[in-house]
Amino acid sequence: MSILTGNDMIHTYCASCHSLILIEHVACTYRTIAHFLRPVDDVEGEEVTLVTQASMDRLPRLEEQALALGNAPLSVAIYVPFFPAPSRAACRFLSISHANAGPTNFVMHTNSCSKCREGVIREEEEEALKNISRLHDALAAKGVRRVAISLLFGNPPTDREYDNMYPINNLRNLALDAAQTRLVFLVDVDFLPSPQLAMLCSASGKAMQSSGALDEMCERGAVLVVPAFEVQYDVDEMPKCRKDLKLLCEQCRAEGFHVSNFPKGHMPTAFDRWFDTDAPYTVEYQEMYEPYIIACKDRVPRYDERFRGYGMNKVSHLYEVASTGVEFVVMPEVFIAAREHQRSHSYQRVFGEDRDPEHAVRIAVLWTSFKRQVEDRRMHFDKPRMLSPPQYLANEKGAVTDVRKEMMKDHSKTQDPSCKGPWLFHPAKTRKVVRLSRRNKWSASAVARTEVKRSYNAGKAECHQ
């Protein structure tokens, strides 16, 4: 597989289908309505907001999740697909929307037709919004009155199949932005929280939060892992406590989420240890680890919206979370569980019988580019200094050393002498010198190249001061 880079795109050759694939390093834009339906009751800042996303066919799952959560706050972004039908004014529906919704912000982010730019909603979309409003009313009638719903509208189909895929990370960011509490619980719509977790997220769990130092751990820089399990579809009642869950696991009717077909995703949680402990414990992050976490909203990186459909969309987010240096602390007693269900269309596109080899290659190349950009951002955050040889530095004992000679000594052992590029010295890493090769520097995407160049210039200017 060969990669040809451009300003904002990558061309890669797929050997299996003998074609040149264009991979654009830009995220699509969509029409959105933030806070389309607001919570009926006020949300307290000390609570924990469950943040999720759903498509229209997942509304029954959303209702089940909200009922299991109780009156704890929930922020959801719902995807309304594009309908190629005649249009009518959006205000016609918005004027009859939920009485408790409060002021509605109709935010337009689109490059589609002129009618959409004028602010119209199609006829089928109007019916979809009515169904969403009915769900909000039904939940409020059942005592679930802290649900905030935002909307994202699909774009007209294009010739680029990847642009037509489910914008899962756009939805996650939209729901995350709408959360009103300092702590957020990032989870998918298929999972049901255990009763103890629901109480922990609600106002009634404030005493538990303080006694368990939940807020303190997040403030200290940790993210709290909520163990996730998958239960067979024929189980009549979902487990309510750890004892019931352990019994199902011993009967081989439940297991850690996807440990059979993708063990890297959740095995680091150490489920056997979780069943036998009553205290939080720290686990080491491993690449591909994708737990569901509770974290401070203002410290959570945004999801990368270039990932659409199935594949690496959540793995990439946890990779960037881990790059910030946080600890992953597994919470005892509480858990989430999901029933087995049919694979989504996005999954079939990657792993099904009718899978598209181009999509798998596209995701692999995008993942590689993403990791490089995360590392570049981390290096820029550390504010590396450029060293102009000859440059002298005093070590811990006060002796003055020629850094240029030190670097060349290390370089001769670990680096390719033919590789030329700028030397970078990281103050945060004691006497450790990192070299950016010219090849690595210019094979990154346009965003990464810009960040590396900015870091280079900043370090150079600092050296001349």
C-alpha positions as CSV (number, residue, x, y, z in Angstrom):
1,M,0.0,0.0,0.0
2,S,1.6,3.3,-1.1
3,I,0.5,6.7,0.2
4,L,0.7,9.9,-1.7
5,T,0.1,13.0,0.3
6,G,-1.6,16.3,-0.6
7,N,-2.5,19.5,1.2
8,D,-5.6,18.1,2.9
9,M,-5.9,14.6,1.6
10,I,-4.1,11.3,1.2
11,H,-4.2,9.1,-1.9
12,T,-3.6,5.4,-1.0
13,Y,-3.4,2.4,-3.3
14,C,-5.6,-0.5,-2.3
15,A,-4.0,-3.8,-3.5
16,S,-7.2,-5.9,-3.0
17,C,-9.4,-3.7,-5.3
18,H,-6.5,-2.3,-7.4
19,S,-7.7,1.3,-7.1
20,L,-6.4,4.6,-5.8
21,I,-8.5,5.8,-2.8
22,L,-8.8,9.5,-2.0
23,I,-8.9,10.1,1.7
24,E,-9.8,13.6,2.7
25,H,-8.6,14.9,6.1
26,V,-11.6,17.1,6.6
27,A,-14.8,16.6,8.6
28,C,-18.2,17.0,7.1
29,T,-20.5,19.8,8.2
30,Y,-24.2,19.3,9.1
31,R,-27.3,21.2,10.0
32,T,-27.8,21.0,13.8
33,I,-30.3,22.2,16.4
34,A,-28.6,22.4,19.8
35,H,-30.9,22.0,22.8
36,F,-33.9,21.3,20.6
37,L,-35.7,20.0,23.7
38,R,-34.5,21.1,27.0
39,P,-34.8,19.4,30.4
40,V,-38.1,20.0,32.1
41,D,-36.5,20.2,35.6
42,D,-33.3,22.1,36.4
43,V,-30.0,20.2,36.3
44,E,-27.7,20.6,39.3
45,G,-24.0,21.0,38.6
46,E,-23.1,18.3,41.1
47,E,-24.8,15.6,39.1
48,V,-23.3,13.5,36.3
49,T,-24.7,13.8,32.8
50,L,-25.0,10.7,30.7
51,V,-23.9,11.7,27.2
52,T,-25.0,9.6,24.2
53,Q,-26.1,9.6,20.6
54,A,-28.8,7.7,18.6
55,S,-30.3,7.3,15.2
56,M,-34.1,7.3,14.7
57,D,-34.3,3.5,14.7
58,R,-32.6,3.5,18.2
59,L,-35.3,5.6,19.8
60,P,-36.7,2.6,21.7
61,R,-33.2,1.9,23.1
62,L,-32.9,5.5,24.1
63,E,-36.2,5.3,26.0
64,E,-35.1,2.2,27.8
65,Q,-31.7,3.8,28.7
66,A,-33.4,6.9,30.0
67,L,-35.9,5.0,32.1
68,A,-33.0,2.9,33.6
69,L,-31.1,6.1,34.4
70,G,-34.1,7.6,36.2
71,N,-34.2,11.3,36.8
72,A,-30.4,11.7,36.4
73,P,-29.5,14.2,33.6
74,L,-29.1,12.9,30.1
75,S,-27.9,14.7,26.9
76,V,-28.5,13.0,23.6
77,A,-27.9,14.0,20.0
78,I,-30.3,12.3,17.5
79,Y,-29.4,11.8,13.8
80,V,-32.3,12.7,11.5
81,P,-31.5,11.3,8.0
82,F,-31.8,13.2,4.8
83,F,-35.2,12.8,3.1
84,P,-35.4,13.7,-0.7
85,A,-38.9,15.1,-0.5
86,P,-40.6,18.5,-0.9
87,S,-39.7,21.0,1.8
88,R,-41.7,23.3,4.0
89,A,-40.7,26.0,6.5
90,A,-39.0,24.9,9.6
91,C,-40.8,27.5,11.7
92,R,-44.1,25.7,11.1
93,F,-43.0,22.8,13.3
94,L,-40.8,24.7,15.7
95,S,-43.8,26.9,16.6
96,I,-45.7,23.8,17.8
97,S,-42.8,22.1,19.5
98,H,-42.6,21.1,23.1
99,A,-43.9,23.8,25.4
100,N,-41.1,23.1,27.9
101,A,-38.4,23.2,25.4
102,G,-37.5,26.8,26.0
103,P,-35.7,28.9,23.4
104,T,-34.5,26.8,20.5
105,N,-31.2,27.5,18.7
106,F,-31.4,26.6,15.1
107,V,-27.8,26.5,14.1
108,M,-27.0,26.1,10.4
109,H,-23.8,24.4,9.4
110,T,-24.2,23.3,5.8
111,N,-22.9,23.5,2.3
112,S,-26.0,22.0,0.8
113,C,-28.8,23.5,-1.3
114,S,-30.1,27.0,-1.0
115,K,-33.4,26.0,0.5
116,C,-31.5,24.3,3.4
117,R,-29.5,27.5,3.9
118,E,-32.7,29.4,4.2
119,G,-33.7,27.2,7.1
120,V,-36.2,24.7,6.0
121,I,-37.1,21.2,7.3
122,R,-38.4,18.5,4.9
123,E,-41.7,16.9,5.4
124,E,-40.4,13.5,6.6
125,E,-38.0,15.4,8.9
126,E,-41.0,17.2,10.4
127,E,-42.6,13.9,11.2
128,A,-39.3,12.6,12.7
129,L,-39.2,15.7,15.0
130,K,-42.7,15.0,16.1
131,N,-41.8,11.5,17.1
132,I,-38.8,12.8,19.1
133,S,-41.0,15.3,20.8
134,R,-43.5,12.6,21.7
135,L,-40.7,10.6,23.3
136,H,-39.6,13.6,25.3
137,D,-43.2,14.0,26.6
138,A,-43.6,10.3,27.4
139,L,-40.4,10.3,29.4
140,A,-41.4,13.4,31.3
141,A,-44.7,11.8,32.1
142,K,-42.8,8.8,33.6
143,G,-40.7,11.0,35.8
144,V,-37.6,11.3,33.6
145,R,-37.5,15.1,33.3
146,R,-33.8,15.9,32.9
147,V,-33.4,14.9,29.2
148,A,-31.8,17.4,26.8
149,I,-32.2,16.5,23.1
150,S,-30.1,18.0,20.2
151,L,-30.6,17.2,16.5
152,L,-28.2,16.6,13.6
153,F,-29.6,16.5,10.1
154,G,-28.1,14.3,7.4
155,N,-26.7,15.8,4.2
156,P,-27.9,14.9,0.7
157,P,-26.0,11.8,-0.6
158,T,-22.8,12.4,-2.5
159,D,-20.6,10.3,-4.8
160,R,-18.1,9.9,-1.9
161,E,-19.5,6.9,0.0
162,Y,-17.6,7.8,3.2
163,D,-19.3,11.1,3.4
164,N,-22.7,9.3,3.5
165,M,-21.8,7.2,6.6
166,Y,-23.2,7.8,10.0
167,P,-21.6,10.9,11.6
168,I,-21.2,9.3,15.0
169,N,-18.5,11.6,16.4
170,N,-20.3,14.7,15.2
171,L,-23.2,13.5,17.3
172,R,-21.1,12.8,20.3
173,N,-19.6,16.2,20.2
174,L,-23.0,17.8,19.9
175,A,-24.4,15.9,22.9
176,L,-21.2,16.7,24.9
177,D,-21.5,20.4,24.2
178,A,-25.1,20.3,25.5
179,A,-24.3,18.7,28.9
180,Q,-24.8,21.2,31.7
181,T,-22.8,19.4,34.5
182,R,-19.1,19.4,35.2
183,L,-18.9,15.6,35.1
184,V,-20.0,13.6,32.1
185,F,-20.5,9.9,31.5
186,L,-19.7,9.0,27.9
187,V,-21.6,6.0,26.7
188,D,-23.5,4.5,23.7
189,V,-27.2,4.2,23.6
190,D,-27.4,0.4,23.8
191,F,-26.2,0.3,27.4
192,L,-28.3,0.3,30.5
193,P,-26.8,1.7,33.7
194,S,-27.0,-0.4,36.9
195,P,-29.3,1.1,39.6
196,Q,-26.4,2.0,41.7
197,L,-24.8,3.9,38.8
198,A,-28.0,5.7,38.1
199,M,-28.2,6.8,41.7
200,L,-24.6,7.9,41.5
201,C,-25.3,10.2,38.5
202,S,-28.4,11.7,40.1
203,A,-28.9,14.4,42.7
204,S,-29.6,11.6,45.3
205,G,-26.1,10.3,44.7
206,K,-24.3,13.5,45.8
207,A,-23.5,11.9,49.2
208,M,-22.0,8.9,47.4
209,Q,-19.9,11.1,45.2
210,S,-18.4,13.0,48.1
211,S,-17.8,9.9,50.2
212,G,-16.2,8.0,47.3
213,A,-14.1,11.0,46.3
214,L,-15.6,10.7,42.7
215,D,-15.2,14.4,42.0
216,E,-11.8,14.6,43.6
217,M,-10.4,11.8,41.5
218,C,-11.6,13.4,38.3
219,E,-10.2,16.8,39.4
220,R,-6.9,15.1,40.1
221,G,-6.7,14.1,36.5
222,A,-8.2,10.6,36.5
223,V,-11.0,9.2,34.2
224,L,-13.3,6.7,35.8
225,V,-13.9,3.5,33.9
226,V,-17.4,2.0,34.2
227,P,-17.1,-1.8,33.3
228,A,-19.2,-2.7,30.3
229,F,-20.9,-6.1,29.8
230,E,-22.8,-7.9,27.0
231,V,-25.8,-10.0,27.9
232,Q,-27.3,-12.7,25.7
233,Y,-30.5,-11.7,24.0
234,D,-32.6,-14.5,25.6
235,V,-31.9,-13.2,29.2
236,D,-35.3,-12.0,30.4
237,E,-34.2,-9.4,32.9
238,M,-31.1,-7.3,32.8
239,P,-28.8,-7.7,35.9
240,K,-29.4,-5.2,38.7
241,C,-26.4,-5.9,40.9
242,R,-22.9,-7.4,40.6
243,K,-24.1,-10.6,42.2
244,D,-26.7,-11.2,39.4
245,L,-24.2,-10.2,36.8
246,K,-21.5,-12.6,38.1
247,L,-24.1,-15.5,38.0
248,L,-24.9,-14.8,34.4
249,C,-21.2,-14.8,33.5
250,E,-20.7,-18.1,35.3
251,Q,-23.5,-19.5,33.2
252,C,-21.9,-18.1,30.0
253,R,-24.9,-15.9,29.4
254,A,-22.9,-12.7,29.8
255,E,-19.3,-11.5,29.4
256,G,-17.2,-8.4,29.3
257,F,-18.2,-6.4,26.3
258,H,-16.9,-7.8,23.1
259,V,-14.1,-9.8,24.8
260,S,-14.8,-12.7,22.5
261,N,-14.4,-10.9,19.2
262,F,-12.4,-7.8,20.1
263,P,-10.6,-8.5,23.5
264,K,-8.3,-5.4,23.1
265,G,-11.3,-3.1,23.5
266,H,-12.2,-3.9,27.2
267,M,-9.9,-6.6,28.5
268,P,-7.6,-4.1,30.3
269,T,-10.5,-3.4,32.6
270,A,-9.7,-6.7,34.3
271,F,-13.2,-8.0,34.9
272,D,-12.1,-10.9,37.2
273,R,-10.5,-8.4,39.5
274,W,-13.5,-6.2,39.4
275,F,-15.8,-8.9,40.6
276,D,-13.6,-9.5,43.7
277,T,-12.9,-6.0,44.8
278,D,-14.8,-3.2,46.6
279,A,-12.2,-0.5,46.0
280,P,-11.3,1.5,42.9
281,Y,-8.1,0.3,41.1
282,T,-5.9,1.7,38.4
283,V,-5.3,0.0,35.1
284,E,-2.8,0.7,32.4
285,Y,-3.9,2.1,29.1
286,Q,-3.2,-0.1,26.1
287,E,-3.7,0.9,22.5
288,M,-7.2,-0.1,21.3
289,Y,-8.6,0.2,24.8
290,E,-12.0,1.9,24.6
291,P,-13.8,1.9,27.9
292,Y,-16.8,4.0,28.8
293,I,-15.7,6.7,31.2
294,I,-16.8,9.4,33.6
295,A,-14.6,12.5,33.3
296,C,-14.6,16.3,33.7
297,K,-16.3,17.9,30.7
298,D,-13.8,20.7,30.3
299,R,-10.9,18.2,30.2
300,V,-12.3,15.8,27.7
301,P,-10.9,16.1,24.2
302,R,-13.4,16.5,21.4
303,Y,-14.1,13.4,19.2
304,D,-12.4,13.5,15.8
305,E,-15.2,14.0,13.4
306,R,-13.3,12.6,10.4
307,F,-14.1,9.1,11.7
308,R,-17.6,8.2,10.4
309,G,-19.4,4.9,10.3
310,Y,-17.9,1.9,12.1
311,G,-14.2,1.7,13.0
312,M,-11.9,3.5,15.4
313,N,-14.3,6.3,16.2
314,K,-14.2,5.7,19.9
315,V,-10.7,4.1,20.0
316,S,-9.3,7.3,18.6
317,H,-11.0,9.4,21.3
318,L,-9.6,7.2,24.2
319,Y,-6.2,7.3,22.5
320,E,-6.2,11.0,22.7
321,V,-7.6,11.0,26.3
322,A,-4.7,8.7,27.3
323,S,-2.2,11.0,25.6
324,T,-3.1,13.7,28.1
325,G,-1.5,11.6,30.8
326,V,-4.6,10.7,32.8
327,E,-5.0,7.6,35.0
328,F,-7.7,5.1,34.2
329,V,-9.4,4.2,37.5
330,V,-12.0,1.3,37.4
331,M,-15.0,1.9,39.6
332,P,-16.3,-0.9,41.8
333,E,-19.9,-2.1,42.1
334,V,-21.3,0.0,39.3
335,F,-21.5,-1.2,35.7
336,I,-23.4,-1.0,32.4
337,A,-24.8,-3.8,30.3
338,A,-26.2,-4.2,26.7
339,R,-28.1,-7.0,25.1
340,E,-26.7,-8.7,22.0
341,H,-28.1,-7.1,18.9
342,Q,-27.8,-7.3,15.1
343,R,-24.7,-5.6,13.6
344,S,-25.3,-2.2,12.2
345,H,-25.1,-1.3,8.5
346,S,-21.8,0.5,9.3
347,Y,-20.4,-2.7,10.8
348,Q,-21.4,-4.7,7.7
349,R,-19.6,-2.2,5.5
350,V,-16.3,-3.1,7.3
351,F,-16.6,-6.7,8.4
352,G,-19.8,-8.1,6.7
353,E,-20.0,-10.3,3.6
354,D,-20.6,-7.2,1.4
355,R,-17.7,-5.3,3.1
356,D,-16.0,-2.5,1.1
357,P,-12.2,-3.1,1.1
358,E,-11.7,0.6,0.4
359,H,-13.4,1.6,3.6
360,A,-11.1,-0.7,5.7
361,V,-8.1,0.8,4.0
362,R,-9.4,4.3,4.5
363,I,-9.9,3.8,8.2
364,A,-6.5,2.2,8.6
365,V,-4.7,5.2,6.9
366,L,-6.8,7.7,8.8
367,W,-6.0,6.0,12.1
368,T,-2.3,6.1,11.3
369,S,-2.5,9.8,10.4
370,F,-4.5,10.5,13.5
371,K,-2.0,9.0,15.9
372,R,0.8,11.0,14.3
373,Q,-1.2,14.2,14.7
374,V,-1.9,13.4,18.4
375,E,1.8,13.0,19.0
376,D,2.6,16.2,17.1
377,R,0.0,18.1,19.3
378,R,1.5,16.6,22.4
379,M,5.0,17.7,21.4
380,H,3.7,21.2,20.7
381,F,2.0,21.3,24.0
382,D,5.3,20.4,25.7
383,K,6.8,23.6,24.1
384,P,10.1,22.0,22.8
385,R,13.1,24.3,22.4
386,M,15.2,24.4,19.3
387,L,18.9,24.0,20.0
388,S,21.2,25.8,17.6
389,P,24.6,24.0,17.6
390,P,26.9,24.6,19.3
391,Q,24.7,24.9,22.4
392,Y,25.9,24.3,26.0
393,L,23.8,23.1,28.9
394,A,24.6,22.7,32.6
395,N,23.7,19.2,33.9
396,E,22.5,18.3,37.4
397,K,26.0,18.5,38.9
398,G,26.8,21.9,37.4
399,A,29.1,20.6,34.7
400,V,28.8,22.3,31.3
401,T,28.2,19.9,28.4
402,D,28.2,20.5,24.6
403,V,24.7,19.4,23.8
404,R,25.6,19.1,20.1
405,K,28.1,16.3,20.9
406,E,25.7,14.6,23.2
407,M,23.0,14.6,20.6
408,M,25.4,13.3,17.9
409,K,26.5,10.6,20.3
410,D,22.9,9.4,20.9
411,H,22.1,9.8,17.2
412,S,24.9,7.5,16.1
413,K,23.4,4.7,18.3
414,T,19.7,5.1,17.7
415,Q,19.1,7.1,14.5
416,D,19.7,6.8,10.9
417,P,22.7,9.1,10.2
418,S,21.4,9.9,6.7
419,C,18.2,11.3,8.1
420,K,18.3,15.1,8.4
421,G,16.0,17.2,10.4
422,P,15.6,19.6,13.3
423,W,16.8,18.7,16.8
424,L,14.2,19.1,19.6
425,F,15.0,19.2,23.3
426,H,12.1,18.6,25.7
427,P,12.6,20.3,29.1
428,A,10.0,18.0,30.6
429,K,12.1,14.9,29.7
430,T,15.5,15.0,31.6
431,R,18.3,15.2,29.1
432,K,16.3,13.3,26.5
433,V,16.7,14.5,22.9
434,V,14.1,13.7,20.3
435,R,14.7,14.0,16.6
436,L,12.1,14.8,14.0
437,S,13.1,13.4,10.6
438,R,12.5,15.4,7.5
439,R,10.6,12.3,6.1
440,N,8.3,12.1,9.1
441,K,7.8,15.8,9.2
442,W,6.5,16.1,5.7
443,S,4.6,12.9,5.4
444,A,2.0,14.1,7.9
445,S,-1.2,15.7,6.9
446,A,-1.6,19.4,6.4
447,V,-2.8,20.0,9.9
448,A,0.1,18.1,11.5
449,R,2.7,19.8,9.2
450,T,1.3,23.2,10.2
451,E,1.6,22.3,13.9
452,V,5.2,20.9,13.5
453,K,6.2,24.0,11.6
454,R,4.7,26.3,14.2
455,S,6.5,24.4,16.9
456,Y,9.8,24.6,14.9
457,N,9.5,28.4,14.5
458,A,8.5,28.9,18.1
459,G,11.6,27.0,19.3
460,K,13.8,28.8,16.9
461,A,12.6,32.2,18.0
462,E,13.1,31.2,21.7
463,C,16.7,30.2,20.9
464,H,17.5,33.6,19.4
465,Q,16.2,35.5,22.4
